[in-house]
Amino acid sequence: MDTFIIEGGIPLQGEMTPSGNKNAALPLLAATLLTDEPVVLSNMPNIRDVQAMRALLESLGVEFTALGPNRWRIQAREVRPAALDATLCRGIRASILLAGPMTVRAGGLRLPPPGGDVIGRRRVDTHILALRAMGAEAEYDHLARRFVFSAPNGLHGADILLDEASVTATENAVMAAVLAKGETVIRNAASEPHVQELCHFLNAMGAHIEGIGSNTLHIQGVERLHGAEFTIGPDYLEVVSFIGAAAVTGGSIRIHNAGAQYLNMIRLVFNRLGVDWQTEGDDILVPAEQRLEIRPDLGNAVPQITVMPWPGFPTDLMSIAIVVATQARGSVLFHDWMYPSRMFFTDKLVSMGAQIVLCDPHRVIVNGPAQLVGETLESPDIRAGMALVLAALAAHGTSEIRNIGQIDRGYERVDEKLQALGAHIRRVPQA
């Protein structure tokens, strides 16, 4: 696995354009299973998770043709049952997204357990309950260590109340419902930008989905979907990661095609950490002179930043916000109730000099600003790995970040993009 060597303390300067949204690309790839006609997807991020999903789809008979950089023609002309690669499925959480499309298109799927980031238990019960409500049979075969989905009588519409606003469960239910017979209502649906993109893509293919962007989706099933062309929007998680990188290095950058309309709640939270930006059309300008002072709550109380389902502050940005807070004056409590291992990466920041108290698996208190120093680190997952890159960029001295394959799963050419902004970062292949 490659390693990043980063010399910190250099302000970022210049312009960059984010890649396509990883969390939109993966369900859109799964959705290509719903038609036998060709689909063209543009702005597809060239990252490890997308490559893994492509390999899984190819094993099911899907054909891929490159039309140019980050642009693919995809056709699921004939879908065949296949023994999916268990290692690939363990490598990405998004392998579960094959369940809905394959059940409604091909009558079922045998799926090894999905994997992904090690940030605590990530249940799949919501997926199974939603598909069962539409007539699917879904069980876990403990001996074979795989989920078995089938629909001997096809799928039908249903009124579904999700027991949690799960992004991937919402996406699975939507993909199954568009070809199910009758009307489906999905309540407590997730409404993240990537869920919205999936719904717009399916409508472009001939689906009938209403309520996009809300937590109640109305879907009228259709007999078949047709081909379509679609451009994936910018990855707002990458956008905010670069905003954070500029802030902690005292740099000034312009981010083109930033999807600023999705950043309102994130901007409110970053304002509490003393970070702000300007918008010009769909560009974002991060100025060099950031306040970097934590704004207390009324009565001078220590503020608390808590993750919430969209449009609240997303859990995937908690690690980035914590690093920003280490460089801001004041104290702040971070609370991520969703994942019991999200905060465990903070011991690596403490080893760099950060003043962080791990209260319990879900909460940390950050006191800043702290002068970080270079350290040898291990990337534990995608988001914590990128947060460690930010910490290394802000640190005095040189840091070594190992296991960066985790970062490559979600960020396309991040080292090249940072180099173009003046960062002293280089990738060293492991011998």
N, C-alpha and C positions, 0 to 999 in steps of 0.2 A: 504494500500500500504506500502511495506517495506521501511526502511530507512537505509542509510549508515552512520556509524559513522567512521570518518577518523581522525587519528592523523598524522599531516603532519611533514615534515622536515626529513624524513627518506629516504636515497638513495636506489633506487631499485637495486637489485643484483640477477643474476641468469639467467635462461633460460625459455623460454615459446614457445608454438606453437599456432598460431592463429586458430580460428575456420573457418569453411567454409564460403564463401562469402554470406552474407544475400541477397545482391542485385542480386546474381546469383541464389540462391536457390529458390527464389520466382517465377521468370519466368520459371525456369525448372520445378517446380511443376505444373504450369499452362500448360506447354507443354505436360505433361503426358496425358492431355485430347485428344491429337491428334492421339492416337493409342489405339486399344482395346487390345494390347498385353502388357505383364508385362514389367516394367521399373525398374531398380535398381539404386538408387542414394546413393552415399557414401559421407561422410564428410558433412552431412546435419547438419547445426547448430541448436541446441536445444534452440531456442529463441521464444519469444512470437509471433512475426510476422509470423514465420513459422508455429507455432501451429494454429494460426488463419487461415492461408491459407489452412492448412490441413483440418480444420473443414469445411471450405467452399467447398472444393473438395469432402469431404465425403457426404455433403448434396446433391451433384450432382450425387452420386452413385459411386465415386471412392473408391477403396479398398486399405488399407494400411496394410502392414505386417512388423514388425520390424525384421530385420535380424541380428542386433547387434547394438552396440553404434553408433549413427549417421548414420545408414545404413538402408534404407527402400526399400521394394519391393512395387511398386505402380501399380495398374491396373485399367484403366477406361474401363472395359469390356462393360458396357452399361451406357451411360450417359443419365440422366433423367432431364427434366426441373424441376426446384425447385424454391421456394421462398427463396432467399438467405437472411440470417440473416442480417438485416440492421445494427445492432450494430457491428457485426464482420466486415462488409464492411466499416463502419465509422472508425474502429480502425486501418486499414492498407490502405495505398495508393495502394498497389499491387493488391487489389481486381479488379481493372480495367483491369488487365492482363487476366481475364477470358473472356473478350469480344471477342477477336480475335479467340481463340481456340473454344469457344462454338458456335460462329456464323458459322465457317467453318465446324465444326464437327456435331453440333446438329441443325443448322439452326437458332439459335438465343439465346437470353438471356435477362432476366429482371434483371437489376442490380441496387441496391440502390447506392447512391452517395458514391464514395470512400473517405476515410479520410486520416489519417496519421499525420505527424508532423504539428503543427500549426506554419508555417513559412511564411504565406502569401498565396495569391491566387495561386492555382496550377491548371491551366486550363486543360480540357480534350478534347478541340476542335481538337487538332492534331490527337488524336485517331479516332475521329468520321470522320474527313475528309479523313483519310487514308482508313478506312474501307468502306466509301461511294465510294471512287474511285474504289474499287474492286467489287462494286455491292451491298453492304450491305445497308440496311435501318437502320438509327440510329437517334433516337429522344429522347428528355427528356420529360417525362410525369410529368407535374408540379403537377397535382392533386394526383397522386400516389407516387410522389417523387422518381422516378426511371428512369434509362435509359432503353430504349427498343431497342434491336438490333435484326434484322432479315435478312434473306437472302432467300427470296422466290424463286429466280432463281439460287441459288448457288453463289459462288464467282468466279471472273475471274481475270486474271493478269492485271496489269495496270502499267503505268509509273507515279510514285508518287514523288512529291517534297514536303517533310515535311516542314511546315511553321516554325518549330523550331526543333532543333536537340534534340528532347525529347527522353530520354532513354526508358521509358515505351511505348511511342507511336511507336518507332522503333520496340520494342519487340512484341507489339501487331500486327503490320503490317507484320512482318516476320512470326509469327505463323499462321496468316491467309493465307499468300501468299504460304506457302509450300504445302498446299492442294488445293489452287485455281487452276482453269484451265488456262494453258498458263504461260507466263513469266511475272514476276513483277520486276521492277527496283525501288528501294527506294533510292532517292537522299536526301542529307543533313541528312543522317542517323547518329544516335549516334554510337560511336565506343568504349565505355567504356569496360573494361575487362569483365564485366558481360554480355554485349551484345555479345561479342565474344564467351563467354562460351555457351550462348544459341544457337548461330549459329552452333558451333561445336557439341553440343548435338543433334540438329535437323539433322545435316548431319549424325551423327552416327545412327540415326533412319531411314535414307534413304532419307532425303531431299537433294536438290541440291541448295546450297547457295554458291555463289562466291563473292569475294571482302571483306571477313571477316577482320575486323580491319580497313577498310577504311570508307569513308562517302558515298560510293555508293555500294549498294548491288544488285546483280543480282540473282534472284530466279526463278528456273524452277519448276512449280508446279508438284506434283506427285499424283497418285491416292490414295496411302495409305502409312502410315509410319508403321514401325515395332518396336518391343521392343529393348532396348539397356541398357548397363550399363555405368555409367558416374560418375566420381569423381569430386566434386565441389572444385575449387581452393581456396586458402587462402583469407580471407577478408583483402584486402589491407588497408581498413579504420581502422580496428582493429590494423593492423601492425603499421601504422603511429601513432595511438593513444598511443601505448606502446613506440614507439620511443620518442614521446613527453613527456610521463611520465618519462622516464629515463632521458631526458634532463633537465626537470624542477626540478628534485630531485637530480641531480648530480650523477645519478647512471650509472651502466654499465650492459647491458643485451645482451643476444644472443637470436635472434628470429629465430626459425627453420621454414623451408618451408614458407618463407616470400613473395614469388612472387616478387623478387627483380626486375624482368624485367619490371614491371609495375610502378616503383617508380621514373623514371628518372626526370620527371617534378617536382614531389613533392620534390625530393632531391634538385633540383635547388632552389626552393622556401625556403626550410628549410636552405639551405646554406646561403641565404640572412639574415636569423635570427641567424646565427652562430651555426647551428646544422649540423652535418655530421655523417656518419656511414660507416662501411666497409662491403664488401660482400665477403662471402666465399661460393662458389657454390650458393645454394638458401637460405643460412643463412645470416642474417644481424647481425653485431656486433655494438652495440652502445657504444662507449667508454665514460668513466666518465668525462674526461677533455674536455668539450665543450667550444667553444669560446664564445657563447652566446653574440654576438655583432652584431647589425644590420649593414649590409653593405649598405652605401648610394649609390645612383645613381651617375653618372658622374656629376662633378661640386658640389659635396657634397649635392646634392638634396635629399629630403626625399623620400625614395623608396615607391612604391605603389605595393601592391599584390592584383591582381584581379582574381576572379574565371572565368574560361572559360570552354566550352565543351571539352571533352577529345580530344587530350592528354594534354589539359591545366590543371591548378590547379583546383581540384574538389571542388564544393561548400560544400560538406559534410565534408571537412577538414578545413573549414574556422574557425570554433569555436576552434578547437585544436590549429591552428596556432596562433590565438589571445592570447591564454593562454601562449604559448611558448614565444611570443613577450613581455609579461609582465615581463618575467625574463631575457630579453636580453637588453643590453645597447644600447640606441639610440631611434629614432622615426621612425615609419612606418605607412603608411596609408593602411587600408584594405578596399576593395570595393567588395561587393557582389551585383551585379545588378540583379541577378536572383530572389531573394526572399525578399520581403519588411519587413519581421519580423525576419530575420536571426540574426540581430545585437542586438535585444532587450534584450538578455540575459546578455549583458555586464554590465548592472547596478548591477548585482550580483557580478561581479568581482570588480567593483568600491567599493562596500560595504566591500570587503575584503582588500581594499587598493590599487588596481590597478589604474594606471594613464591613463584613457581612456576618450577621448572626442568623444561622439556620434554626428557626424556631421549632419546626416540625417538617415532615415531608412536603407540606403544602405552602409554607410561609417562610419568608426571609425578611430581615430588616437590613437595609443598606444605609450606611453613613458615609457621606462624601464631603469634599472630594478626596480621593486617595491617589497617591502617586504609584502607578503600577510599574512593575519591573519585569523584564523579560524572563521567560520560564519555558521549560519543556513540558508540553501538554499533550493530552490525548483527546481527540474529538469523540464525544460519546454518542451524538446523534446529529441530525442535520442542523437544527436550529441552535443548539448549544455549541456545535462546532463553529457556526458562523459568528456566534457571540464571542467565542474565544479569538477569532480573527480580529474582531473589533478591539478586544482588550489588548491584543498584541500590537495593533496599530497605534494604540494610545500609550503603550508602555515605553519606559526608558530601557533601551538595550534591545537585545535580539531574543526572539522567541522561536521555538520549534513546535509546530503542531503536527502531530502524527495522526494516522488513521483518517486522512482527509477524504478518503472515499465516501465517508458519511456526508461530507459537505457537497461532494460532487453529485450525490443523489438528488440534491435540490437546487443547486446553483450552477449555472452554466458558465464555464470559463471565468470564475470569479477572480482568480489570480490575474488573468489578463486584463480584466476590467479595472481592477485596482491599480495595476501597473500603469495603465493609461491615465490614471488620475494622480500619478506620481508616487504611489506607495512602493516601498522597497520590500517586495514579496517575490519569492521564487519557489517554484515547485521542484522538489528533488526526488527523483524516482528511487524507490527503495531497492537496494541491491538484493 
